[in-house]
Amino acid sequence: MATSTPPAPRTAQGPATTPRPAAPRRRRWSAGSVALYTVATLAALIWFVPLLWAFATSVKPEGETTVMPPSWLSANATFEAYALVLGRGDIVRWTMNSLITTVIVTVLTLVICVLAAYGFSRFDFRGRPGLFALVIGGILIPPQTLIVPQFVLMTQLGLVDTYWGVALPQVVAPVFVFILKRFFDAIPRDYEDAARLDGAGPLRVLWSVILPLSRPILTAVGIFTFIGAWNNFLWPFIVVNDPEMMTLPVGLGTAVGQYGIQYAQVMASAVLGAIPLLVVFLLFQRHIVTGVAGAGIKG
């Protein structure tokens, strides 16, 4: 007698099925986002086109750099201008001078601004509002108006044609004191109270509590200080007369007069001089964005 197998009972949840991957959400483009991306693209092109033109000119033979109408590409592209610039050795020396002075400026600016901002943020002493207003008032003073007294001071101190003469007048940055103070004010004081219960003093609290919590803004301030010091032309041009002590921007400016208008070599020097800043930006891009978003640094 044939027997039939009873069907398997269905569970309340039904047969097991492989879950389907969630479909990607389609991005909705609003008028504001389109305008934002358009402006960002135009800004990127405005920044990128001159850099691309400098590179295109640097790989042209010298005779083709002044041909009219100008063209982007050359049929005889060459790196001869780079070989000539590197062969002279000037740009290596200028780059090292810029690197040394920029590191000094960045380190001293961070130390001075952090101590000043910490004092204004955490200590209540007599005259603090007036002193802080005086420091913030320094933001309104154009740096160009201080060049003559700074040069007289550097001359009296015997610091002309030295790294310290180039670096010291650049370490005063009231705007960074203001930014750091705002950031320190937003840090809850509970962490400091806990550290003080463990016997930490003011400097220990600053080193072990405040600075670790302020790493994004410190990185942003350091990077902006580095970029500003690296690109500074006016003050190094005034305080340095010795060709051996010239920084990169000053050296590039004098090279134009020394070798005539050699556009390919000038553009090759500019491209080589921009490489360190590009490396810094690529390495610390995330910190720059985080610092700007967190502290509201504009420009």
Salt bridges, closest charged atoms under 4 A:
ASP90 OD2 - ARG88 NE 3.93
ASP90 OD1 - ARG93 NH2 2.98
ASP185 OD2 - LYS181 NZ 2.80
GLU192 OE2 - ARG122 NE 2.46
GLU192 OE1 - ARG196 NH1 3.70
GLU244 OE1 - ARG93 NE 3.18
